[in-house]
Amino acid sequence: MESEDSLVEDDLQPQAFAINNEDNDDFDLNIPPTSGNEYLRRVREEAKDCPQIVVADIDTSPFLQRQTVKIREYGGRFPAPKGYTPDLQWQKLQTAHFAELRQKLQRQKVLMAKKGLLKRDKLPQCNDVEGWCRLCFGRLQPPGVSQKEVKAEVIMEEEAKPKHEGVLPLMSIVAALDQPSVIKVLEYHINWFEATGFSDKQGMWFYALLLSLQKPLSPEACALIRSLARSCGNLRATLESPEDPRLVPLNLFICLVALYFDQSDLADPGT
């Protein structure tokens, strides 16, 4: 009867690159290898002289005077100027209020669904970026986009239509959005924000879309809200005064992304 050790040895696969240490015991490392066995032995011998851990020794002094702003520690956004960030108590209050509104929104959606009041067919398709732009802003392009960036025939078509300023994110609209539409419309608004700046109406849409965003976040949704927080932080860093009316909503979105949606690396220092 075979021993247990012999059974174990039989089950092992043969060595992929067996090295015969008996051949050419005194081979010269200065001479190119003449066989595969000599090459493998040469690699093994050279590896013995290599340290287990290697640390790059780079002189960083030439770069110290060229560095502008350190943004890595703030999640990829510019740090806020002194006096521009809210205190932790305000952030916790806003986060709690946001969570409460999310629950109310979900209850309202259930009630509207039971009564057949969710009219998704009256909204633009989620891939219809022009339709959503018209709905939100009343025009083909959000405020701030140069007319030169839009084709002349499209401008004439828009000018021929009755003027309106777009709609706010009413309950009838927000409740009818399914999750793919929420993510897509959020992406549109972030792109418009980065292209044209921030407005009060867009802030309302951001808040409504974040209320509708389901947890746990999908990778796409997570990337979008992180982009939103970074854009808010970068715009905040350019404000000339803490009295700027845009500061409060910008702080709010950074707070919600960091605290409610658990992107803590984007939180303001001290939170």
C-alpha positions in Angstrom: 0.0 0.0 0.0 1.4 3.4 -1.0 2.2 5.9 1.7 0.3 9.2 2.0 3.4 11.1 1.0 3.8 9.2 -2.2 0.2 9.8 -3.2 0.6 13.5 -2.6 3.7 13.6 -4.8 1.9 11.8 -7.6 -0.8 14.4 -7.6 1.5 17.3 -8.0 2.0 18.6 -11.5 5.5 18.6 -12.9 7.6 21.7 -12.6 7.0 24.0 -15.6 10.7 25.0 -16.0 12.9 22.4 -14.4 16.5 23.6 -14.0 19.3 21.2 -14.0 21.8 22.4 -11.5 24.3 19.7 -12.3 25.2 21.0 -15.8 28.0 23.6 -16.0 28.4 24.3 -12.3 31.1 26.8 -13.1 29.3 28.7 -15.9 30.6 32.2 -16.6 28.0 35.0 -16.1 29.9 37.2 -18.5 29.3 34.8 -21.4 25.9 34.8 -23.1 23.9 31.6 -22.3 24.1 28.9 -24.9 21.0 26.9 -23.7 17.6 27.5 -22.0 18.9 25.8 -18.9 21.9 28.2 -18.7 19.6 31.2 -19.2 17.3 30.1 -16.3 20.2 29.4 -14.0 21.6 32.9 -14.9 18.3 34.5 -14.0 18.2 32.7 -10.7 21.8 33.7 -9.8 21.2 37.4 -10.7 18.0 37.4 -8.7 19.9 36.5 -5.5 21.6 39.9 -5.7 18.4 41.9 -6.0 16.8 43.3 -2.8 13.4 42.1 -1.8 12.0 45.6 -1.6 13.1 48.5 -3.9 12.1 52.1 -3.1 12.6 54.7 -5.9 14.9 57.5 -4.8 13.5 60.5 -6.7 14.7 64.1 -6.0 11.4 66.0 -5.8 12.9 69.4 -4.9 12.8 70.7 -8.6 9.0 70.4 -8.5 8.3 72.1 -5.2 8.3 75.6 -6.7 6.1 74.5 -9.7 3.2 73.0 -7.7 0.1 75.1 -7.7 -2.8 73.6 -5.8 -3.0 70.3 -4.0 -6.4 68.8 -4.9 -5.9 65.1 -4.4 -6.8 65.2 -0.7 -10.1 66.9 -1.5 -11.3 64.1 -3.8 -10.1 65.7 -7.0 -11.6 69.2 -6.5 -10.2 72.5 -5.5 -10.3 73.2 -1.7 -12.8 75.8 -0.5 -11.6 79.3 0.5 -11.6 80.0 4.2 -15.1 80.7 5.4 -16.9 79.1 2.5 -17.7 75.7 4.0 -20.7 75.0 6.3 -20.4 73.7 9.8 -21.0 70.0 10.6 -24.3 70.7 12.4 -25.8 72.4 9.2 -24.6 69.5 7.1 -26.2 66.9 9.4 -29.5 68.8 9.4 -29.6 69.0 5.6 -28.8 65.3 5.3 -31.6 64.4 7.7 -34.1 66.6 5.9 -33.0 65.1 2.6 -33.5 61.6 3.9 -37.0 62.5 5.1 -38.0 64.0 1.7 -36.8 60.9 0.0 -39.2 58.8 2.0 -42.1 61.2 1.3 -41.3 61.0 -2.4 -41.3 57.2 -2.4 -44.7 57.1 -0.6 -46.1 59.7 -3.0 -44.9 57.7 -6.0 -46.7 54.6 -4.7 -49.9 56.5 -4.2 -49.8 58.0 -7.6 -49.0 54.7 -9.2 -52.1 53.1 -7.5 -54.3 56.0 -8.8 -52.8 55.7 -12.3 -51.4 59.2 -12.2 -47.9 58.4 -13.4 -47.8 59.7 -17.0 -44.4 58.7 -18.4 -45.6 58.9 -22.0 -45.8 62.7 -21.7 -42.1 63.1 -20.9 -39.2 63.0 -23.4 -37.4 59.7 -23.9 -34.4 59.3 -21.6 -32.0 59.5 -24.6 -33.7 62.7 -26.0 -31.3 65.3 -24.7 -32.8 68.0 -26.8 -36.3 67.2 -25.5 -35.1 67.4 -21.9 -33.3 70.7 -22.6 -36.5 72.1 -24.0 -38.5 70.8 -21.0 -36.1 72.1 -18.4 -35.0 75.4 -19.9 -37.6 76.1 -22.6 -35.0 76.1 -25.3 -32.8 73.8 -27.3 -29.7 74.8 -25.4 -29.4 75.9 -21.7 -28.7 79.5 -20.9 -25.1 80.4 -21.5 -24.5 78.4 -24.7 -23.4 80.6 -27.6 -25.7 80.8 -30.5 -22.7 80.1 -32.7 -22.6 76.6 -31.3 -26.1 75.8 -32.6 -27.0 75.4 -36.3 -28.7 78.4 -37.9 -31.8 76.5 -39.0 -32.3 75.2 -35.5 -32.1 78.7 -34.1 -34.7 79.9 -36.6 -36.9 77.0 -35.6 -36.6 77.8 -31.9 -37.3 81.5 -32.5 -40.5 80.7 -34.3 -41.9 78.8 -31.3 -43.7 80.4 -28.4 -41.2 81.4 -25.7 -41.4 79.8 -22.3 -38.8 79.4 -19.5 -39.0 75.7 -19.0 -40.6 73.9 -16.1 -39.5 73.1 -12.5 -39.2 69.5 -11.4 -42.8 69.1 -10.4 -44.0 66.0 -8.6 -45.9 64.9 -11.7 -42.5 64.8 -13.6 -40.2 63.5 -10.9 -42.5 60.7 -9.8 -42.9 59.5 -13.3 -39.1 59.0 -13.9 -37.8 55.5 -13.8 -34.3 55.0 -12.6 -32.6 54.9 -16.0 -34.2 58.2 -16.8 -33.1 59.7 -13.5 -29.5 58.8 -14.2 -29.6 60.0 -17.8 -31.2 63.3 -17.0 -28.8 63.8 -14.1 -26.0 63.3 -16.6 -27.5 65.9 -18.9 -27.7 68.5 -16.2 -24.1 67.8 -15.0 -22.9 68.4 -18.6 -24.9 71.6 -18.9 -23.6 72.7 -15.5 -20.0 72.2 -16.6 -20.6 73.9 -20.0 -22.7 76.9 -18.9 -22.4 77.4 -15.2 -24.9 77.0 -12.3 -28.4 78.5 -12.0 -31.2 78.3 -9.3 -33.5 76.4 -11.6 -30.8 73.8 -12.3 -30.2 73.5 -8.6 -33.8 72.5 -8.2 -33.5 69.9 -10.8 -30.3 68.6 -9.2 -32.0 68.3 -5.8 -35.1 66.5 -7.3 -32.9 64.1 -9.2 -30.8 63.3 -6.2 -34.0 62.6 -4.2 -35.0 60.1 -6.9 -31.6 58.4 -7.1 -31.8 54.9 -5.6 -29.3 53.3 -3.3 -27.1 51.3 -3.5 -25.7 53.4 -6.3 -24.8 51.9 -9.6 -21.2 52.6 -10.8 -22.6 55.0 -13.4 -24.7 56.9 -10.8 -21.8 57.0 -8.4 -19.5 58.5 -11.0 -22.1 61.1 -11.9 -22.7 62.4 -8.4 -18.9 62.5 -7.7 -18.6 64.6 -10.9 -21.4 66.8 -9.6 -19.6 67.3 -6.2 -16.3 68.1 -7.9 -17.9 70.6 -10.2 -19.6 72.3 -7.3 -16.4 72.4 -5.4 -14.5 73.9 -8.3 -17.1 76.6 -8.9 -17.2 77.3 -5.2 -13.4 78.0 -5.2 -13.9 80.7 -7.8 -16.7 82.7 -6.0 -15.5 86.1 -5.0 -17.5 86.4 -1.8 -19.1 84.0 0.8 -22.3 86.1 0.2 -22.7 84.8 -3.3 -26.2 83.2 -3.5 -24.7 80.2 -5.3 -22.6 79.2 -2.3 -25.4 77.6 -0.2 -26.7 75.2 -3.0 -23.2 74.3 -4.0 -22.3 73.4 -0.4 -25.6 71.5 -0.1 -24.8 69.2 -3.1 -21.3 68.6 -1.8 -22.7 67.7 1.6 -25.3 65.3 0.2 -22.9 63.5 -2.1 -20.3 63.1 0.7 -22.6 62.3 3.7 -25.8 60.8 2.4 -24.4 59.0 -0.6 -21.3 57.9 1.4 -18.6 59.6 -0.8 -16.7 60.6 2.3 -13.5 61.5 0.5 -15.3 64.4 -1.1 -16.4 65.8 2.2 -15.2 69.2 3.3 -12.3 69.0 5.9 -13.5 68.7 9.5 -16.6 66.6 8.6 
